Amino acid sequence: MIFQDSKKNFLGIKELKGSNYKVLIIPYPLENSVSYGKGTKNGPKEIIKASHQLELYDENLSFEPVKKIGIKTLKLKDRLDGSVIALNKLEKIVDSVLEIKKFPLILGGEHTVTIGSIRSFTKRIKDLIILQFDAHTDLRDTYERSKYSHACTMRRCLESPNVKLISLGARSTSKEEIEFMKKNKSRINTFYAKDKETWDLKKIQKLIKNKNVYISFDVDVFDSSLMPATGTPEPGGLFWNEVINLIKMTSENSNVVGADITELAPIKNMDSYNFTVAKLTYRLISIIFNSKKV
């Protein structure tokens, strides 16, 4: 593996030597199926750039998590090709990360990157739950003549029989997807954003209790007033503290094995959105590994 130096790595921290790290950031600027707002290919580099402005001290945890965890950032050697080839490459990258027992966190790019990552995990984990933060259900079989559209991500992931899905924050779906969800009630639980005030959190806890969980985070789960810098922003979404509390609950009740954060489409001269996603990335890592008691 080739790693980024401190000028281009996540948080801009001094390059760690050897294997004394637990998290590997994988920037993966895939953008092949964007159907509305474009720019997700620029997401990873802008998240990393914004991360250099973050304070390393976590006021909630009262220490600098990065010093206990150790984070490295992968440097991609090859350009990304069509979706099928790119997803196969990502699967192999995640394979190599899991083989050395590190925690992979993929920065997309469009949400289809989840497919490649999940393929690697399902070869190793018998029962896996995907916890999907997303404004959309992403359960179409095809979209715009493609099975590898961002609108089909979770449908492709569910092709593995050892995957179950919990979706949080959805507020846009289709008749086709509703019918698919009805036929797969035993594998899919959807918690719509419109009902967030009355979500049964104990049910969510029960679904994930002591299970292996992969967090897939599409930034459009945030309300569009907080996150307009995404390809398909939707009103009526989740807000910062709601998301952080859900991540905490997940980390405290399950074994989080990997994650991705996708669909940031940076807006020129509006860096606050990039900064928000960079902070989300660091907070997610910090919360997960604080729960692991590292």
C-alpha positions, 0 to 999 in steps of 0.5 A: 500500500502507498500512503499519503503524506501529511500534506494530503492525508486526512487531518494533515497529521504527521505520517505514522510509521509502520503498522501503528494505526487502526483506521485507513481512509480510502478516498475513492472519487467515483462519479459515473452515474450522477443523475442530477447535481454533479461534482461527487468526484471532488468530494474526497479531496475537499473533505481531506482539505477541510480536515486540515482545519479541524481541531484534533481535540474532541470536546465530548470525549476530552482527549485527542482521539487520533492519537489513540486510534492512529489514522492513515490515508491511502494514495490511489495509484490508478485512475478510476474506470467504469463502475464495474471495474472501479467497484472490483478494484475497491473490493480488492482494496478493502480486501487488503485492508481487512486482511491486515485487520484495519478499519476501512473508511471510504470517502466517496464519490457517489454512493455506488462505492458501497457495493464494492466495499460490501462485497469484501465484507460479505466474504468474511462476515456471515451476518452483516447489517448495513446501517444506511443514512440516506434521503433515498432508499436506493433500492431500484433494480436499474436506473437510467439503464444501469444496474450500477446507478447510485439509485441501485446501491442497496439493491445490489448490496442485498444480492448477498444473502447474508446482508440485512438493511436498516435505513434511516432518514429516507424521504424519497422513494419509488413505487418499485422500491416500496414493493421490493421492501414489502417483499423483503420485510424480514431483511429491510427496516426503513425509518422515514425522516417524517417520523423521526420524532416518534422513531422506536429507538429501542427497536433499532437497538434491538436490531443491531444489538451485538451484531456486525454493522457497516455504516453507509452514510450518504450526506443527503440524509442531512436536511438540505438547509444543512447540506445543499452540497450534494447531488440530490438534496432533500428537505425534511432531513436529519440534523447534526445532533440527531445524526451524532446521537444515532452513531453513538447509539449504534457504536454502543450497541454493535460492532461497527466493522467499516464505513463509507461517507459519500455524495458530497458535491462541493460548491465553489467558495462554500467550504462550510459544507466540506468542513461539515463532512470532514468533521462528521468523518472524524467524529464517526471514527472517534465515536466508534473507537471510543466505544471499542475502548481503544 
